[in-house]
Amino acid sequence: MCRSIKTLREPYTPEVTDTDVQAAALQYVRKISGFRAPAAHNAAAFDAAVAAVAEATRTLLDQLVVRGATAPRGGQAAASAGATVSGAHRER
Protein backbone atom coordinates (compact mmCIF):
# COMPACT_ATOMS: atom_id res chain seq x y z
CA MET A 1 0.00 0.00 0.00
CA CYS A 2 1.03 3.63 -0.27
CA ARG A 3 3.45 4.86 2.33
CA SER A 4 1.80 8.26 2.21
CA ILE A 5 -1.42 7.08 3.83
CA LYS A 6 -1.85 9.00 7.07
CA THR A 7 -2.51 7.12 10.31
CA LEU A 8 -5.91 8.20 11.62
CA ARG A 9 -5.85 6.85 15.16
CA GLU A 10 -4.60 8.25 18.41
CA PRO A 11 -1.89 9.08 19.38
CA TYR A 12 -0.90 9.93 15.81
CA THR A 13 -4.00 12.04 15.14
CA PRO A 14 -5.72 13.65 18.12
CA GLU A 15 -9.01 14.25 16.28
CA VAL A 16 -10.21 12.48 13.14
CA THR A 17 -12.69 14.41 11.04
CA ASP A 18 -15.15 13.03 8.51
CA THR A 19 -13.04 14.77 5.86
CA ASP A 20 -9.98 12.77 7.02
CA VAL A 21 -11.92 9.50 6.82
CA GLN A 22 -13.37 10.35 3.40
CA ALA A 23 -9.94 11.29 2.01
CA ALA A 24 -8.41 8.05 3.27
CA ALA A 25 -11.26 6.01 1.78
CA LEU A 26 -10.92 7.76 -1.56
CA GLN A 27 -7.15 7.18 -1.60
CA TYR A 28 -7.65 3.50 -0.80
CA VAL A 29 -10.28 2.97 -3.52
CA ARG A 30 -8.13 4.83 -6.05
CA LYS A 31 -5.16 2.62 -5.21
CA ILE A 32 -7.13 -0.64 -5.35
CA SER A 33 -9.08 0.20 -8.52
CA GLY A 34 -6.21 1.85 -10.37
CA PHE A 35 -8.48 4.78 -11.26
CA ARG A 36 -7.92 8.34 -10.14
CA ALA A 37 -11.36 9.17 -11.50
CA PRO A 38 -13.48 6.35 -12.91
CA ALA A 39 -15.28 6.44 -16.25
CA ALA A 40 -18.97 7.32 -16.10
CA HIS A 41 -20.01 3.66 -16.34
CA ASN A 42 -17.92 2.85 -13.21
CA ALA A 43 -18.74 5.97 -11.17
CA ALA A 44 -21.56 4.40 -9.13
CA ALA A 45 -19.43 1.41 -8.13
CA PHE A 46 -16.48 3.67 -7.31
CA ASP A 47 -18.59 6.02 -5.18
CA ALA A 48 -20.26 3.09 -3.39
CA ALA A 49 -16.84 1.62 -2.60
CA VAL A 50 -15.60 4.94 -1.19
CA ALA A 51 -18.70 5.18 1.02
CA ALA A 52 -18.32 1.57 2.24
CA VAL A 53 -14.62 2.02 3.03
CA ALA A 54 -15.32 5.30 4.83
CA GLU A 55 -18.01 3.60 6.94
CA ALA A 56 -15.74 0.66 7.74
CA THR A 57 -12.93 3.07 8.64
CA ARG A 58 -15.13 5.05 11.01
CA THR A 59 -16.37 1.82 12.63
CA LEU A 60 -12.81 0.60 13.09
CA LEU A 61 -11.62 3.88 14.59
CA ASP A 62 -14.64 4.04 16.91
CA GLN A 63 -13.98 0.52 18.21
CA LEU A 64 -10.19 0.61 18.61
CA VAL A 65 -8.84 0.75 22.14
CA VAL A 66 -5.42 2.38 22.20
CA ARG A 67 -3.38 1.47 25.25
CA GLY A 68 -1.79 4.45 26.92
CA ALA A 69 -4.03 6.96 25.13
CA THR A 70 -4.40 10.18 27.05
CA ALA A 71 -7.25 12.61 27.44
CA PRO A 72 -7.73 15.16 24.66
CA ARG A 73 -4.48 16.93 23.90
CA GLY A 74 -3.51 20.28 25.26
CA GLY A 75 -1.31 21.54 28.04
CA GLN A 76 0.06 18.64 30.06
CA ALA A 77 -1.32 15.93 27.74
CA ALA A 78 0.71 17.31 24.83
CA ALA A 79 3.87 17.18 26.93
CA SER A 80 3.36 13.47 27.58
CA ALA A 81 2.59 12.68 23.94
CA GLY A 82 6.10 11.31 23.35
CA ALA A 83 5.59 8.63 25.99
CA THR A 84 2.23 7.73 24.49
CA VAL A 85 3.66 7.36 20.99
CA SER A 86 6.45 5.06 22.11
CA GLY A 87 3.93 3.00 24.06
CA ALA A 88 1.83 2.59 20.93
CA HIS A 89 4.82 1.27 18.99
CA ARG A 90 5.26 -1.51 21.56
CA GLU A 91 1.64 -2.52 21.01
CA ARG A 92 2.25 -3.52 17.39
N, C-alpha and C positions, 0 to 999 in steps of 0.2 A: 504494500500500500504506500501511498505518498508519505514522505517524511514531513511534509508541511502541514499535515492535519493537526490542528490545535487540540490539546487535551482539554476537555470540558468539565472535568470534575475537580472538586477541592482536593488538595490545596493549590492546584495549579491555576484554577480560575475561581475567584471568590463568589462570583454571581454569574450564572448562565442565563442569557436572555433567549427568548424565542428566536430572535434573529441569529444568534450563535448556532442554535440547534438546526435551524433551517439551512444556514450556510454549510454546515457540516454534512447534512443530508444531501444537499445538492452536489457537493464535492464528491461524496461517496458514489452517488448514482452516475455522475459524469465519468468517474474513473472506471466503474464496473461496466457501464454501457459502451464506453468509448466515444460518446457523443458529448460535445460541449453544449450544443443545442440540437435537439432531435428534429427530424423532418416532421412535417405536419401529421403524417399518418402514424407517427410514433409518439406524438406529444402527450396524448392522454395516458399512455402507459408510463412514460417518463415522469409526468407530474404525479401520477398515483404512487409510483415508487418513491419519489422524494417525500411525499406525505407519509407513507408507511414507515420509511426510515426515520423521519423526524419524530413520529409518534413512538417508535421503538427506542429511539435515543432518549427521549424525555422520560419514558418509563424506566429505562435502565438508570439514568441519572437520579431519578426520584427514589429508586430502591437501593442504590449503593450505600453501604455503610463504610465510611472511611475512618480507619483507626487513627486516633491522634488528631482528628479534625478539631479545630478550635471554633469558638463563637465567631460571628461575623467580624471581619477584619476591621482594624482601626486601632489606633493607640497601641496598647500593650499586645494585642493579638498579632499585629503586624510585626512587632519585634520578635515574637516567637515563631514566625512563619518558617524560618530556616530549620528549626527543629522538627516542625511538622512535615516539611518536604522530605527531609532525610528519613523520617519515620515511614513515610509512604513508600519510599524506594525499598525498604526492607520488606514491605508487605508483598511485593511482586514475587 
